[in-house]
Structure formats: structure tokens, C-alpha cells
């Protein structure tokens, strides 16, 4: 090893020794870096490659570290970044809502969960929870959000469902915010 590189290594080790109490504060930063990496990379193959690369770099640091603090700091940082990327990937998979390929026509009975007036668009958005036999037609999400103009009965309110009222709507299903599904 050239003398200038050995001198730089000693300088880094001395600095890390002096800052050893603050090094733990970098763990949430590296965890957040892994989460940011999930947003920056395009798909699952890239996420998988990034996790493997981060783990490989961490293991290489441990293997070649010669007992110094720098190798351990880098190894823990890479592990925290890989953990952050893995955690957000897991979270995204667990809250993923079913996605329909396009508009569909379906008939089902539902209980009104939420009524949202959309005054500017002259619409009313309902969140419906399917009830009764068969619940939802095959391939439709539950619960569902639908937007409608003036086809809902005048007595429509939260919790409404008596088994007879079957308002009709042309609905196009799409992913809803916060892990739900909606039909527009």
C-alpha cells in the first residue's frame, strides 16, 4: 500500500474514533437512503440488484476491514440502506390494491361507507362496501369508490342499504389512494 494511502487510512480512522458517539446517528440516514433508492429505481429487478449490491459491499468491507472502524461503519451503513429498501418494498407489497385492466360492468349490492360531494365537478363520490350473497362480482375490488352525477336516490346517506335500492352507475375501476380501490 502506498504511504499516502496508509496516511489517509490512519486519518480516517482517527476521525472516526473521535466521532464514534455520533456515528449511530447515520443509521436512520442510511435507512432513509435505502427508501429513497426504492423510489429512484424502476422495478423489482433493480430493487433486488440494489439490495444484493449493498449487502455485497457491506460484506466486502467486513472481509477487508483489518479490524478498523471504517469498515464496520461502511458495513453497517450498507446493511441499513439494504434494510430500508427491503422495508419499503415489503410495505408496498402488503398494501398493494388489486388493479383491474380497464372499465367493466358489474352489478352488486353495497352499503354506503362514505359520501364525498365534489361540488366543483358537480359529482358525488361514494365509497361502497359490497354486502349480501356473492359479495362482489369476480375480479372487482372491495371496497370500491364510485363517482356519479344525479343517479343516486335522494335519501342516500352513510350506512344506507336496505337490500332493495340498487342505484346504477357507469363505473370505471382504478386504484384508490392509500391502498384501497375505487371505481369512477
Secondary structure, 3 states (H helix, E strand, C coil): CCHHHHHHHHHHHHHHHHCCCCHHHHHHHHHHHHHHHHHHCCCHHHHHHHHHHHHHHHHHHHHHCCCCHHHHHHHHHHHHHHHHHHHHHHHHHHCCCCCCCCCCCCCCCEEEEEEEEEHHHCEEEEEEEECCCCCCCCCCCCCEEEEECCCCCCCCCCCCCCCCCCCCCCCCEEECHHHCEEEC
